[in-house]
């Protein structure tokens, strides 16, 4: 059952469709049960371990393609009965593809995302096989059909691009040259947003050209997958159709992008069993899907009114390129594909949860106007004004000829610019036509040779990539291997392929194969060491993972269909040759026990991976013993290491005398690296700190699939510089009061409760990471092990010496992201890197350190002026100190004169008393001046470091101010004490003089 198609293009929310595929051969042989039910647009999923556990989901579209279908004489899958519930390819296109096409013709960007586990039917829905065309080819057919129908009203231009994202690297699948190391770069512009630099955009005039380009891209993808020992299910494929419509009568141009995205397989990261290695494939392959899940979760929270601090578009290449499709300028549809088998319950439930969150996302789509066409429009308008002005000048005849000449030059320049812009499309089209001619000639040559010679064609685990590469064996002797310098050699690349691997001989319409010594060659499941004659439909395995099917001369082919010789057939044949057969069940029936089938298919899936790993181990001179779960995860790291090793080896062969490649232990998967795994995250909002109000929260730590991983108890405590909590009197009514002032607060992590990661296995541990404002590196709590409810008791204090507006804005609108990391045995815990972190002597982390902005420059100038003012004050204090010394000298001379030239006995009896008091006062003054003089020396020696940055200069000014304040206070106290003593002595002297007189 489906919703109305018109709903797709009347709202800007993301529309979500779910499609249930039929059982595949493995699931049928294993006796799998269907756990998916569908009623209207509601999907139900049953837990095979608990019949009472049923979950229901409702989506915009729901397609039942599991049963109720048959294949007609053309090979097309159609409903068994007219009006049946089976949803074929055309039904899916009418609901989803038509809406996307109408959106693009209206000038909106449109995006179609295919999501689901590997083998759930994503590629079948997107591309299709044989006569059962998928959404992409049907969309292209209808697009060019619409262009032809409306070519009188508008001129249309279509550009095609095709790229792949693997291991966070972008590959242009239409580029025929050698690949750029590290892939293409993703850049960002204000108007364009994120884009791929150097991505080819090829103009197309019909759907056939698009089909040929897709075939070329698939061929490039197949070759790359073989060379890199990679599986296409672990990469994302993006097809971009750029449509430009020029309406000449209305002088309007609409430009839209159609993004068709086939996402990588969404297998759950969590492995079953107690070991649960849970490594990521090179830590980067799953990064895109994990980040995509985080983006969808954040956007879903925004849609329901929650305040979200950050949407992590920039955390992966995929989410950068899909920013407009998710929450941006696009109308987006997601199709989630499901396997109905009970053995896929966890993956199917995860896909349904993922899709449920995606349907909440709201986009902001607008009609796009071409800036180039706007420029042309402006130039034409300017030309019209110039023509009017010239016409008036000719009529009036009063203007100078120089002005007329200048206007005509401007008119000519504008016309040339218009002509250059309008001919750009024709030039691009001519260049593309040359490529079409070359490609058409290549396709024609290939088809001609298929009717003349035998050949071998590739067989891939992904059926979409099988039969793409054809290697023709013409008359004579042909060597196959890595070396392609010989004129009679065929170059192939792959794991375990030697420089000259095998020799084919085509003589008298008989083809023989001879392995080169030391090379690995398997024919029909058996290892071959000597020359063997090949028969039509023989199966070849060269090296570890290069699988080919031999196609004989046309006279030998007959009507045999080679489609049954898929990848599983190769592996089953190889297992049978090694003595692994499927026996009958214990009941004596011909049907094989489903449990044995499950084990058998698990084995043949593992066998090629073991062969590849052993080949890499041999070339890397490594040997190790691993369990199955750990091996599958380690193999992904081995592939990454192997590619690095071969690249380094290739570089070293160019220069003699270079040493062999040596890898550190932390980069060696054989060293058994066990990495911390990100379990989930929680957000602690900081708004209360802007008002200096303490906060205590219990936070849910949610994983990427929306599951609750733990409960975290956390606090935010405003405090003094000494770490003492602030009271109620310190609460602010207006947050702007803290601008320019010091702000201290503590982040307290008390306890983490109900940690699912440790509940699964008690030998595990956790750590929590967080990053506040402009801290460049995350901070980590100490690792805690074996406890489901670990007591963290972790307290960190942060300070801002002068609170800036940016920090205040951050506090009022943002949150600290607390990330929960899982540790396991052999895992090295994470430590906080304090090299780039500013800290006070008391161990307080300093935040709000401005970067090299204009504000920082002005602050630096202001601080420099403050330093100069302090130095001037210091010089003034030096002069005051010098005048005080002179005054002290004159006082000492007066005292000596008074002692020598006394008057009478009354004076002689008074002088000793006054002299003694003066002496004591001066002694106290000199004693206090000693400490003042020491403080003055410290001020003279205190200078800022030549390497001091803005923060260092600010700390120097604070310290200089404190020293100057202490010096001023001591000097003032000393002078004041001296003045008081002298005043007291003078007063007493006067009192005594009046008494005696």
Secondary structure as UniProt FT lines:
FT   HELIX           5..9
FT   STRAND          15..20
FT   HELIX           25..29
FT   TURN            30..31
FT   STRAND          36..39
FT   TURN            40..41
FT   STRAND          42..47
FT   TURN            48..49
FT   STRAND          50..58
FT   STRAND          61..64
FT   STRAND          69..71
FT   TURN            73..74
FT   STRAND          77..79
FT   TURN            82..83
FT   HELIX           89..92
FT   HELIX           93..97
FT   HELIX           98..105
FT   TURN            106..107
FT   STRAND          110..115
FT   TURN            118..119
FT   HELIX           122..126
FT   STRAND          128..129
FT   TURN            130..131
FT   STRAND          132..133
FT   HELIX           135..149
FT   TURN            150..153
FT   STRAND          155..166
FT   TURN            167..168
FT   STRAND          169..172
FT   TURN            173..174
FT   TURN            181..182
FT   STRAND          186..189
FT   TURN            190..192
FT   STRAND          193..196
FT   TURN            197..198
FT   STRAND          202..204
FT   HELIX           207..228
FT   HELIX           232..234
FT   STRAND          236..247
FT   TURN            248..251
FT   STRAND          252..262
FT   TURN            282..286
FT   HELIX           287..303
FT   TURN            304..305
FT   HELIX           313..315
FT   HELIX           317..321
FT   TURN            322..327
FT   STRAND          331..338
FT   HELIX           342..344
FT   HELIX           345..358
FT   TURN            359..360
FT   HELIX           371..396
FT   HELIX           401..450
FT   TURN            451..452
FT   STRAND          454..458
FT   HELIX           463..465
FT   TURN            466..467
FT   STRAND          470..473
FT   STRAND          476..481
FT   TURN            487..488
FT   STRAND          489..491
FT   TURN            495..496
FT   STRAND          502..507
FT   TURN            508..509
FT   STRAND          510..515
FT   TURN            517..518
FT   STRAND          521..523
FT   TURN            524..525
FT   STRAND          526..527
FT   STRAND          532..533
FT   TURN            536..537
FT   STRAND          539..542
FT   TURN            543..545
FT   STRAND          546..551
FT   HELIX           554..557
FT   TURN            558..559
FT   HELIX           562..564
FT   HELIX           567..577
FT   TURN            578..579
FT   TURN            586..587
FT   HELIX           594..620
FT   HELIX           628..652
FT   TURN            653..654
FT   TURN            656..657
FT   HELIX           665..667
FT   HELIX           669..671
FT   STRAND          677..685
FT   HELIX           687..690
FT   TURN            691..692
FT   STRAND          695..702
FT   TURN            704..705
FT   STRAND          708..719
FT   TURN            721..722
FT   HELIX           728..730
FT   HELIX           735..738
FT   TURN            739..740
FT   STRAND          743..753
FT   HELIX           756..760
FT   TURN            762..763
FT   STRAND          765..770
FT   TURN            773..774
FT   STRAND          779..780
FT   STRAND          784..785
FT   TURN            788..789
FT   STRAND          791..800
FT   HELIX           805..813
FT   STRAND          815..823
FT   TURN            825..826
FT   TURN            835..836
FT   STRAND          838..839
FT   TURN            841..842
FT   STRAND          845..846
FT   HELIX           854..900
FT   HELIX           904..941
FT   TURN            946..947
FT   HELIX           950..996
//
